Amino acid sequence: MGKKIIILGTAHPFRGGLAAYNERLAAEFIAEGEEVELVTFTMQYPPFLFPGTSQYSDQAAPIGLKIRELVNSINPFNWWRVGRMIKQEAPDILIIKFWLPFMAPCFGTIARIVKRNKKTRVVSILDNVIPHEKRIGDMQLIRYFVRSVDAFIAMSDSVMADLKKFDNQKPCILKPHPIYDNFGPAVNKESAIQQLGLAQGERYLLFFGFIRDYKGLDILIEAMADARIKALGIKAIIAGEFYTQAQPYLDLIKKCAVENSIILRTDFIPDDMVKYYFCASDIIVQPYKHATQSGVTQIGYHFEKPMIVTNVGGLAEIIPHGKAGYVVEVNAKSIADALVDFYANQREREMIEFVVQEKKKYAWGEMTKTIKSI
């Protein structure tokens, strides 16, 4: 008889990386013979707090997963009801993926109630502890959540260091983000370019994911203005929805005179299109100003793409410099230098060979084993 596991957090009908992660984790546990269900939201964010166009997926629900929509993130009476329900169901493990202090009251209250059954252990997978975009009250909210959890999995050294500011007694294991392999198999580059309606024979790099100021898109735009990059004729695909004001970036593109070398695809990218953006590209660029870790890196590994990351947070831990890609400083010249080396010295093939081997470290079975062992 397998363990009974409940994963509390984002899942279908909500969209995005958090839902993809929780659903993929559930599928792995099920494949291992565990009894798993996901408990997700009836309301994740109030509409006025959500920066994108929609919180909801237009894709079909994932096959083979039990998902219950129960949690209202801002209703304390709901937290008590859900907490008592899970307490009575008495799972062996309650898994909570934590990414934002806003969720601390909801998750922390539910976890406290569930633990009163003296059976369930609460494990939190930490995307972040201290958020990228800080607000008044964050530290108190984080402390409330941390105290409700029995054990932690940190996905980077920087996250583990942040956790120790709140708790250095409870078990915590460092385990990097597994590979996002739920976007389908790779396709050849020419087919991907055709699917996206792009010109064949061009060389494309990719900036992927929700656009927030800390992700450094402005730095990449400035790098594209480098005379060496213009001479190479590289095109940058910007694929992801703006979660910040778009106009400053559009103004910067015009100021840098790179309109002809930047391709904007700034609607939400549905799951069934992700593979085409990665497979059309030669290299993935993450010019983040600060970070903990990134699911984009693990999508890149799945599609066996070299990557350029900045030396912030846990990004450098995942990309061996000069082998799987480049670890560079947070400025346009460093990114341009890496791109010049990659294209002028034809590094793509040798880096792909390394990535193919390196990605074996990040299997989902390693994450499920860690959760059960902790």
C-alpha positions as CSV (number, residue, x, y, z in Angstrom):
1,M,0.0,0.0,0.0
2,G,1.5,3.3,-1.0
3,K,1.6,6.5,1.0
4,K,-1.3,8.9,0.9
5,I,-0.1,12.3,-0.3
6,I,-1.9,15.6,-0.8
7,I,-0.3,18.4,-2.8
8,L,-1.7,21.7,-1.7
9,G,-1.3,24.6,-4.2
10,T,-1.7,25.6,-7.8
11,A,-3.1,23.1,-10.3
12,H,-5.6,23.0,-13.2
13,P,-7.7,25.0,-14.0
14,F,-5.0,27.5,-13.1
15,R,-2.1,27.9,-15.4
16,G,1.6,28.5,-15.3
17,G,4.8,27.0,-13.9
18,L,3.5,26.3,-10.4
19,A,0.6,24.3,-11.8
20,A,2.9,22.4,-14.2
21,Y,5.3,21.6,-11.3
22,N,2.6,20.3,-9.0
23,E,0.9,18.2,-11.6
24,R,4.2,16.7,-12.8
25,L,5.2,15.9,-9.2
26,A,1.8,14.2,-8.6
27,A,2.2,12.1,-11.8
28,E,5.6,10.9,-10.6
29,F,4.3,9.9,-7.2
30,I,1.4,8.0,-8.9
31,A,3.9,6.2,-11.2
32,E,5.6,5.1,-8.0
33,G,2.4,3.6,-6.6
34,E,1.5,6.3,-4.2
35,E,-2.1,7.6,-3.6
36,V,-2.0,11.2,-4.6
37,E,-4.4,14.1,-5.1
38,L,-4.0,17.8,-5.6
39,V,-6.0,20.4,-3.7
40,T,-6.1,23.7,-5.5
41,F,-7.8,27.0,-5.4
42,T,-11.3,28.2,-6.1
43,M,-9.6,31.6,-6.0
44,Q,-5.9,31.9,-6.2
45,Y,-5.5,35.7,-6.4
46,P,-8.1,38.4,-6.3
47,P,-8.3,39.8,-9.9
48,F,-7.0,43.2,-8.9
49,L,-3.8,41.6,-7.6
50,F,-3.1,39.5,-10.6
51,P,-0.7,41.2,-13.1
52,G,-1.5,39.0,-16.2
53,T,-4.5,38.7,-18.5
54,S,-5.9,35.5,-17.0
55,Q,-5.1,33.1,-14.2
56,Y,-6.9,30.2,-16.0
57,S,-5.7,27.6,-18.5
58,D,-7.6,27.0,-21.7
59,Q,-6.0,23.5,-21.9
60,A,-7.8,20.3,-21.0
61,A,-7.3,19.0,-17.5
62,P,-4.4,16.6,-17.1
63,I,-5.3,13.0,-17.5
64,G,-5.0,10.6,-14.6
65,L,-4.8,13.3,-11.8
66,K,-7.4,13.9,-9.1
67,I,-7.7,17.6,-8.5
68,R,-10.1,19.2,-6.1
69,E,-10.8,23.0,-6.3
70,L,-11.3,23.9,-2.6
71,V,-9.1,26.8,-1.4
72,N,-10.0,30.5,-1.3
73,S,-6.7,32.3,-0.6
74,I,-8.2,35.2,1.2
75,N,-11.1,33.6,3.2
76,P,-10.0,32.5,6.7
77,F,-13.2,30.5,7.2
78,N,-12.4,28.6,4.1
79,W,-8.9,27.8,5.4
80,W,-10.4,26.3,8.6
81,R,-12.8,24.2,6.5
82,V,-10.1,22.9,4.2
83,G,-7.7,22.3,7.1
84,R,-10.3,20.2,9.0
85,M,-11.1,18.2,5.9
86,I,-7.5,17.3,5.2
87,K,-6.9,16.6,8.9
88,Q,-9.7,14.0,8.8
89,E,-8.4,12.5,5.6
90,A,-5.0,12.1,7.4
91,P,-2.6,11.9,4.5
92,D,0.9,10.7,5.3
93,I,2.4,13.8,3.7
94,L,1.0,17.2,2.9
95,I,3.2,18.9,0.3
96,I,3.1,22.7,-0.1
97,K,5.1,24.6,-2.7
98,F,5.8,28.0,-1.3
99,W,6.7,31.0,-3.5
100,L,5.1,34.1,-2.1
101,P,4.3,35.6,1.4
102,F,0.8,36.4,0.2
103,M,0.0,32.7,0.5
104,A,1.5,32.3,4.0
105,P,-1.7,33.0,6.0
106,C,-3.7,30.5,3.9
107,F,-1.1,27.7,3.7
108,G,0.2,28.3,7.3
109,T,-3.3,28.0,8.8
110,I,-4.3,24.9,6.8
111,A,-1.0,23.2,7.7
112,R,-1.4,23.9,11.5
113,I,-4.9,22.5,11.5
114,V,-3.9,19.4,9.5
115,K,-1.1,18.6,11.9
116,R,-3.4,18.3,14.8
117,N,-4.2,14.7,13.6
118,K,-0.7,13.8,14.9
119,K,-0.1,11.8,11.7
120,T,0.4,14.1,8.7
121,R,3.9,15.6,8.1
122,V,4.1,18.9,6.2
123,V,6.8,19.2,3.7
124,S,7.3,22.5,1.8
125,I,9.2,22.8,-1.5
126,L,10.6,26.3,-1.5
127,D,10.7,28.2,-4.7
128,N,11.6,31.3,-2.7
129,V,11.6,32.3,0.9
130,I,12.2,36.0,0.6
131,P,10.4,37.2,-2.5
132,H,12.1,39.0,-5.4
133,E,9.7,42.0,-5.1
134,K,9.5,42.8,-1.4
135,R,6.6,44.3,0.5
136,I,5.9,45.5,4.0
137,G,4.9,42.6,6.3
138,D,6.7,39.9,4.2
139,M,9.0,38.8,7.0
140,Q,6.2,38.3,9.5
141,L,4.1,36.3,7.0
142,I,7.1,34.1,6.0
143,R,7.8,33.4,9.7
144,Y,4.1,32.4,10.2
145,F,4.3,29.9,7.3
146,V,7.8,28.5,8.2
147,R,6.6,27.7,11.7
148,S,3.8,25.5,10.4
149,V,6.1,23.2,8.3
150,D,7.9,20.1,9.5
151,A,10.6,19.9,6.8
152,F,11.8,21.8,3.8
153,I,13.3,21.2,0.4
154,A,15.2,24.2,-1.0
155,M,15.8,24.3,-4.7
156,S,19.0,26.4,-4.5
157,D,21.7,27.4,-2.0
158,S,20.4,30.9,-1.9
159,V,16.9,29.7,-0.9
160,M,18.4,27.5,1.8
161,A,20.4,30.5,3.1
162,D,17.2,32.6,3.2
163,L,15.4,29.8,5.1
164,K,18.1,29.8,7.8
165,K,17.1,33.4,8.7
166,F,13.8,32.0,9.9
167,D,14.6,28.4,11.0
168,N,17.9,26.5,11.2
169,Q,16.6,23.6,13.3
170,K,14.1,21.7,11.1
171,P,15.3,19.3,8.4
172,C,16.1,20.9,5.1
173,I,17.6,19.3,2.0
174,L,18.9,21.0,-1.1
175,K,17.4,19.5,-4.2
176,P,17.5,21.4,-7.5
177,H,14.4,21.9,-9.6
178,P,13.7,18.8,-11.7
179,I,13.5,18.9,-15.5
180,Y,10.2,20.2,-16.9
181,D,9.5,17.3,-19.3
182,N,5.8,17.8,-19.5
183,F,5.8,20.0,-22.6
184,G,6.2,17.1,-25.0
185,P,9.1,15.8,-27.0
186,A,11.5,18.0,-29.0
187,V,10.9,18.7,-32.7
188,N,13.6,19.6,-35.2
189,K,14.6,23.2,-35.5
190,E,13.3,23.8,-39.0
191,S,9.8,22.4,-38.0
192,A,9.7,24.6,-34.9
193,I,10.6,27.7,-36.9
194,Q,7.9,26.9,-39.4
195,Q,5.3,26.4,-36.7
196,L,6.1,29.8,-35.2
197,G,5.9,31.5,-38.6
198,L,9.5,32.7,-38.5
199,A,12.0,33.0,-41.3
200,Q,14.1,29.9,-42.0
201,G,17.9,30.4,-42.1
202,E,18.0,32.9,-39.2
203,R,19.7,32.3,-35.9
204,Y,17.4,32.7,-32.8
205,L,18.0,33.1,-29.1
206,L,15.1,32.9,-26.6
207,F,14.0,34.9,-23.6
208,F,11.1,32.9,-22.1
209,G,8.6,33.3,-19.4
210,F,6.5,35.9,-17.6
211,I,8.2,39.3,-18.0
212,R,9.0,40.9,-14.7
213,D,11.5,43.7,-14.1
214,Y,13.9,41.5,-12.1
215,K,14.3,39.2,-15.1
216,G,16.5,41.7,-16.9
217,L,14.8,41.9,-20.3
218,D,16.2,45.4,-20.6
219,I,19.7,44.1,-20.2
220,L,19.1,41.7,-23.1
221,I,17.7,44.4,-25.3
222,E,20.8,46.5,-24.6
223,A,23.0,43.5,-25.5
224,M,21.2,43.1,-28.8
225,A,22.3,46.7,-29.6
226,D,26.0,45.6,-29.4
227,A,27.6,46.2,-32.7
228,R,29.1,42.6,-32.7
229,I,25.6,41.1,-32.2
230,K,24.1,43.2,-35.0
231,A,26.9,42.1,-37.3
232,L,26.1,38.4,-36.5
233,G,22.5,39.0,-37.5
234,I,21.1,37.2,-34.4
235,K,17.3,37.5,-33.7
236,A,15.9,37.4,-30.1
237,I,12.5,35.9,-29.5
238,I,10.8,37.4,-26.4
239,A,8.1,34.8,-25.5
240,G,6.0,35.5,-22.5
241,E,3.3,37.7,-21.1
242,F,4.2,41.1,-19.5
243,Y,3.6,41.0,-15.8
244,T,4.9,44.6,-15.6
245,Q,4.5,47.7,-17.7
246,A,5.3,46.9,-21.3
247,Q,5.9,50.5,-22.5
248,P,9.4,51.0,-21.0
249,Y,10.6,47.9,-22.8
250,L,9.1,48.9,-26.1
251,D,10.6,52.4,-25.7
252,L,14.0,50.8,-25.0
253,I,13.8,48.6,-28.2
254,K,13.2,51.7,-30.2
255,K,15.9,53.7,-28.4
256,C,18.4,50.9,-29.1
257,A,17.3,50.6,-32.7
258,V,16.8,46.8,-32.5
259,E,13.3,46.6,-33.8
260,N,14.4,44.4,-36.6
261,S,16.3,41.9,-34.4
262,I,13.7,41.4,-31.6
263,I,10.6,39.3,-32.1
264,L,7.8,40.0,-29.6
265,R,5.5,37.1,-28.7
266,T,4.1,38.6,-25.5
267,D,0.8,36.8,-25.1
268,F,0.6,33.9,-22.7
269,I,2.4,30.9,-24.2
270,P,0.1,27.8,-23.9
271,D,1.8,24.5,-22.9
272,D,1.4,22.9,-26.3
273,M,3.4,25.7,-27.9
274,V,6.3,25.8,-25.5
275,K,8.3,23.2,-27.3
276,Y,8.3,25.2,-30.5
277,Y,9.9,28.2,-28.9
278,F,12.7,26.2,-27.3
279,C,13.3,24.0,-30.3
280,A,13.4,27.0,-32.7
281,S,16.2,28.6,-30.6
282,D,19.9,28.0,-30.5
283,I,20.4,29.2,-27.0
284,I,18.3,30.3,-24.0
285,V,19.2,33.6,-22.3
286,Q,18.2,34.4,-18.7
287,P,19.6,37.9,-17.9
288,Y,18.1,38.0,-14.4
289,K,19.1,40.8,-12.0
290,H,18.4,38.6,-9.0
291,A,16.9,35.1,-8.7
292,T,16.7,31.9,-6.7
293,Q,16.3,29.3,-9.4
294,S,14.2,29.1,-12.5
295,G,11.9,26.6,-14.1
296,V,13.0,28.0,-17.5
297,T,16.4,26.5,-17.0
298,Q,14.9,23.1,-16.5
299,I,12.7,23.4,-19.6
300,G,16.0,24.3,-21.4
301,Y,17.6,21.1,-20.1
302,H,14.6,19.0,-21.3
303,F,14.9,20.4,-24.8
304,E,18.7,20.1,-24.6
305,K,19.5,23.7,-25.2
306,P,22.6,25.6,-24.1
307,M,21.9,28.5,-21.8
308,I,23.2,31.9,-20.7
309,V,22.5,32.8,-17.1
310,T,23.6,35.6,-14.9
311,N,25.6,34.9,-11.7
312,V,22.7,35.5,-9.3
313,G,20.9,33.2,-6.8
314,G,21.0,29.6,-7.7
315,L,21.3,29.9,-11.5
316,A,25.1,29.4,-11.6
317,E,24.7,26.2,-9.6
318,I,22.7,24.6,-12.5
319,I,24.7,25.7,-15.6
320,P,28.4,24.6,-15.6
321,H,30.2,27.6,-17.2
322,G,31.7,26.9,-20.6
323,K,30.0,23.4,-20.8
324,A,26.2,23.7,-20.6
325,G,26.3,27.4,-21.4
326,Y,27.6,30.5,-19.8
327,V,27.5,32.1,-16.4
328,V,27.9,35.9,-16.9
329,E,27.8,39.1,-14.9
330,V,24.6,41.2,-14.8
331,N,25.3,43.6,-17.7
332,A,24.7,43.8,-21.4
333,K,28.4,43.5,-22.4
334,S,28.8,40.2,-20.6
335,I,25.8,38.8,-22.3
336,A,26.9,40.0,-25.7
337,D,30.4,38.5,-25.0
338,A,28.9,35.1,-24.4
339,L,26.7,35.3,-27.5
340,V,29.7,36.3,-29.6
341,D,31.7,33.3,-28.3
342,F,28.8,30.9,-28.8
343,Y,28.0,31.9,-32.4
344,A,31.4,33.0,-33.7
345,N,33.1,29.9,-32.3
346,Q,30.3,27.5,-33.1
347,R,29.8,26.2,-29.6
348,E,26.3,24.8,-30.1
349,R,27.1,21.2,-30.8
350,E,29.7,20.7,-28.0
351,M,27.4,22.3,-25.5
352,I,24.4,20.2,-26.5
353,E,26.5,17.1,-26.0
354,F,27.2,18.2,-22.4
355,V,23.6,19.2,-21.7
356,V,22.4,15.8,-22.7
357,Q,24.5,14.2,-20.0
358,E,24.0,16.9,-17.4
359,K,20.2,16.8,-17.5
360,K,20.2,13.2,-16.1
361,K,20.9,14.7,-12.6
362,Y,17.4,16.3,-12.5
363,A,15.0,13.4,-12.8
364,W,11.7,13.7,-11.0
365,G,12.3,10.4,-9.2
366,E,15.1,12.1,-7.3
367,M,12.7,14.7,-6.0
368,T,10.0,12.2,-4.9
369,K,12.7,10.1,-3.2
370,T,13.9,13.2,-1.3
371,I,10.4,14.1,-0.2
372,K,9.7,10.7,1.1
373,S,13.0,10.4,2.9
374,I,13.0,13.7,4.6
